[in-house]
Amino acid sequence: MIKKCEFNNIAFLSRIYVNEQEVNKYITDLNKMVTAVNILQEVNTDNVIPTTHMTSMRNIWRQDTVKSSTNSVKKILFNNAPEAENCFYKIRKVLNI
Amino acid sequence: MVLKMNNIINTSIKNLYLNMNFGNVKSVDIINTYITHIKQLNLKLKAFVYLNETASIHLAEQIDKKIQNGEHIELLAGIPIGIKDNIMIQNEPMTSASKYLLNYIAPYNATVINKLKKINIICIGRTNMDEFAMGCTTETSIYQQTVNPWNFEYIPGGSSGGSAVAVSAGMVPIALGTDTGGSVRQPASFCGIVGYKPSYGLISRYGICALASSFDQIGIFAKSIQDTVSLASHLIGYDHRDPTSEKINCFKECNLSTYNRKNFIIGIPKQIMNFNIDKEILQLFNEAINKMENIGKLKIIEINVPAYKYVSALYKVIMCAEVSSNIATFDGIRYGYRSHKGFDLNDVYSYSRAESLGYEVKKRIMFGTYVLSAQNYQKYYYQAQKVRTILIEQLQDAYKKCDFIFSPAVLQMPVKLGEMLSDECDIFLIVANLAGLPGITVPYAFTKYLGLPIGMHFMGSRFSDIQLLQMAYIFEQLSGFNASKYPDIK
């Protein structure tokens, strides 16, 4: 069962801040899901190969060459950015020093 | 004979095309009729979240000029289509019905959109959906609550509820959705129309907002199997931009009249009786089996797929794991919502996601993170992948004995707005996503108790899509369902 300490770690790994008022609701719902999927433990899967995908996925290779991007493409992409300046994304500090 | 405006809505897309070519109706008239219809009905149904009026009329005028000049136009040219709000159309908003993407403008076209534009199908507007396609009621949308056109107090199903309602109510003749765990076929069943999910890999997923990548597939809504085939034949095909796209050209020629019904064997998994199926749905299901056997002269056999028991658990684990991975790209940096709270980069991620994503989305991300975490990976995710293999092998064995697996589309009738659907409502549909199989919901009847439509589901072996559509065509004729009937919306 997921307890509050483990839930806090899950929320941190998920990069989601959770209001204190919502914590218990999440824990209850997540535990219901854990209970529901525990049924999988009864299946003997010795020597079974896992299925990750339905297709035989292949890598798509391209020449390792730099292609120039047009200004119009850059404009479209950076227009979607919450904060940008001169075709650079603006972010807050990465390290807390 | 000039096609009257009020008859446009009731005409099949093939007849609309013929009427356009014979000069009985102009493409502009068709588009104007549908725009008026959408505006009127959307006040009640709330199926559309965005209408591309000006561009649609402009394209229709160009098509009319082509016809006037005697140029050839493709079968679906000038026909309006509704597009689920998680498929990219260049320079148009694409929000996946989430606050996170409310200001997002798509920088390129999805491959399916390029294919539609190539034959001049008119993308008339964007349809409502559950946030990031996570839900089965269309209630988690940031915009509005889409309602069932046959009874406004009930859900339309989801996650592609907007597309299903739009086609059911005649707001558009065809629409696209995405199907990760029945999200096309379930609302199609609840709204009384056809919902088709092709074999995984047949329609390119390039340009859709991913939910669970190993399950996601673009699907089609239409009033009839014939309309479904007309659209599918343009969308299916290899795409080098999608690494999961298949080079199998199984859809080159799909002629619905070339089937031989005596050759088709229908399998009914004995395990489906272990689920709590609504009594009236079960009664209609048995009636449908009798019709196929006695009137259709089709062979019905019982098959054994014990792993049906694990379908719901399998789906929960793998879908949430893939959600957790896919939604990690929504970090508030390159596009989408950014919170102004906090001090450092980690705060940007965590507050942006907390403030812009809905409860259901966050819950699935966290459960996916849980099953992928170091201490739980083997127990849940790896085990689920192995059980998925067992399910696929059992299905492969079943398809050695039968051509299609037949079941009710859903376990229960639509619920009232705000009420919860059963956790296992879409269980028979999810099997197709887990195994990459083609599935199709065909409307069957209106229930006596609620007066709402309900559909039946056929699932074929991998890449048996043509045969599946032929089977669905047979069933469409056997069912006696009046597909030309539209809900009375006042």
Interface residues (C-beta under 8 A of the other chain):
Chain A: I2 I10 A11 L13 S14 R15 I16 Y17 V18 E22 Y26 D29 L30 M33 V34 A36 V37 N38 I39 L40 Q41 V43 T45 V48 I49 P50 T51 T52 H53 M54 T55 M57 R58 N59 I60 V73 I76 L77 N79 N80 A81 P82 E83 Y89 I91 R92 K93 V94 L95 N96
Chain B: N91 N103 Y104 I105 P107 Y200 G201 S214 H240 P243 T244 E246 K309 Y310 S312 A313 L314 K316 V317 C320 S324 A328 D331 G332 I333 R334 Y335 G336 Y337 R338 G342 F343 D344 L345 N346 D347 V348 Y349 S350 Y351 R353 A354 L357 Y359 K362 K363 I365 M366 F367 T369 Y370 V371 S373 K379 Y380 Y382 Q383 A384 Q385 K386 V387 R388 T389 I390 I392 D423 A435 G436 R462
